[in-house]
């Protein structure tokens, strides 16, 4: 897949080029130009996704609601939300629009909400799971945004004590 020239991007896509609360893409420019030199389009996005999957450790104890892409990049640890934020920041740093997607995914074990990324190439959005935990064809999109601040699974105020959580997704064949 090829990159869509910036002058051909729809106005609705432009916000997904900009740094956001959790995805400070401007801070990743030096890294991306060195690490991914000479790559473009889908090859570049796949290389970035592979880099995140190879270098990060999935760890539920290293992240909190305030964790940013730069925090996760520094520790090379996190959960799906953190993997997504880092991939978004990397992709935006090279001028490709990227957005955060909250989803259900039947292959995620244990069953839970999941976070993935959509990148804008060849005039359309394409799903990428930086964790590799779910096939893009099986994902059910809940909402999209610039980052988790726009598309959170839960927004709460005050102190909460989670008593129980249960998410179940079942594959249905047509």
PEGI-V299231 format. One record per residue. RES is the residue in one letter. SS is DSSP state (helix for helix, strand for strand, loop for the rest). BURIAL is + if it has 24 or more other C-alpha atoms within 12 Angstrom, else -. D_CENTER is the distance of its C-alpha to the mean C-alpha in Angstrom with 1 decimal. Layout:
RES/SS/BURIAL/D_CENTER + RES/SS/BURIAL/D_CENTER
//
This chain:
X/loop/-/18.5 + X/loop/-/19.5 + X/strand/+/18.0 + X/loop/+/19.4 + X/loop/-/21.8 + X/helix/-/21.0 + X/helix/-/24.3 + X/helix/-/23.4 + X/loop/-/20.1 + X/loop/-/20.8 + X/helix/-/21.1 + X/helix/-/18.4 + X/helix/+/15.8 + X/helix/-/17.0 + X/helix/-/15.2 + X/helix/+/11.8 + X/helix/+/13.5 + X/loop/+/14.4 + X/loop/+/13.4 + X/loop/+/12.6 + X/loop/+/13.5 + X/loop/+/10.6 + X/loop/+/9.4 + X/loop/+/12.9 + X/helix/+/12.4 + X/helix/+/16.2 + X/helix/+/16.6 + X/helix/+/15.0 + X/helix/-/17.4 + X/helix/-/20.0 + X/helix/-/17.9 + X/helix/+/16.3 + X/helix/-/19.7 + X/helix/-/21.3 + X/helix/-/19.0 + X/loop/+/18.2 + X/loop/-/21.5 + X/loop/-/22.8 + X/loop/-/19.8 + X/loop/+/18.7 + X/helix/+/16.8 + X/helix/+/15.4 + X/helix/-/17.0 + X/helix/+/15.2 + X/helix/+/11.7 + X/helix/+/12.9 + X/helix/+/14.4 + X/helix/+/11.4 + X/helix/+/9.6 + X/helix/-/13.0 + X/helix/+/13.5 + X/helix/+/10.6 + X/helix/+/11.9 + X/helix/-/15.4 + X/helix/-/15.5 + X/loop/+/13.6 + X/strand/+/15.4 + X/strand/+/14.1 + X/loop/-/16.2 + X/loop/-/16.4 + X/loop/-/18.9 + X/loop/+/17.2 + X/loop/+/14.9 + X/loop/-/16.0 + X/loop/+/15.1 + X/loop/-/15.6 + X/loop/+/13.6 + X/loop/+/11.9 + X/helix/+/9.9 + X/helix/+/13.5 + X/helix/+/14.7 + X/helix/+/12.4 + X/helix/+/13.1 + X/helix/-/16.8 + X/helix/-/17.0 + X/loop/+/14.8 + X/strand/+/14.3 + X/strand/+/12.2 + X/loop/+/10.7 + X/helix/+/7.7 + X/helix/+/6.6 + X/helix/+/7.5 + X/helix/+/6.1 + X/helix/+/2.4 + X/helix/+/4.9 + X/helix/+/6.9 + X/helix/+/5.5 + X/helix/+/5.3 + X/helix/+/8.6 + X/helix/+/10.0 + X/helix/+/9.7 + X/helix/+/11.1 + X/helix/+/13.6 + X/loop/+/15.2 + X/loop/+/15.5 + X/loop/+/13.1 + X/loop/+/11.6 + X/strand/+/7.8 + X/strand/+/6.6 + X/strand/+/4.9 + X/strand/+/6.8 + X/strand/+/9.0 + X/strand/+/11.0 + X/strand/+/14.0 + X/strand/+/14.3 + X/loop/+/17.8 + X/loop/+/17.3 + X/loop/+/15.5 + X/loop/-/18.4 + X/loop/-/19.5 + X/loop/-/18.5 + X/loop/-/16.1 + X/strand/+/13.3 + X/strand/+/9.9 + X/strand/+/6.3 + X/strand/+/4.4 + X/strand/+/3.6 + X/strand/+/7.1 + X/strand/+/9.1 + X/strand/+/12.7 + X/strand/+/15.3 + X/loop/-/19.0 + X/loop/-/18.9 + X/strand/-/16.4 + X/strand/+/12.8 + X/strand/+/11.6 + X/strand/+/9.2 + X/strand/+/7.6 + X/loop/+/7.2 + X/loop/+/6.8 + X/loop/+/9.2 + X/loop/+/11.6 + X/loop/+/12.7 + X/loop/+/12.8 + X/loop/-/14.2 + X/helix/+/12.6 + X/helix/-/16.2 + X/helix/-/16.5 + X/strand/+/13.6 + X/strand/+/14.9 + X/strand/+/12.8 + X/strand/-/13.8 + X/strand/+/12.5 + X/strand/+/10.2 + X/strand/+/10.1 + X/loop/+/9.5 + X/loop/+/7.7 + X/loop/+/9.0 + X/loop/+/12.4 + X/loop/-/12.5 + X/loop/+/11.1 + X/loop/+/12.2 + X/loop/+/13.8 + X/loop/-/16.9 + X/loop/-/18.5 + X/loop/-/21.7 + X/loop/-/24.5 + X/loop/-/26.9 + X/loop/-/27.1 + X/loop/-/26.1 + X/loop/-/27.1 + X/loop/-/25.1 + X/loop/-/27.9 + X/loop/-/26.1 + X/loop/-/22.9 + X/loop/-/22.9 + X/loop/-/20.4 + X/loop/-/21.8 + X/loop/-/20.5 + X/loop/-/23.0 + X/loop/-/22.9 + X/loop/-/25.6 + X/loop/-/27.2 + X/loop/-/28.8
//
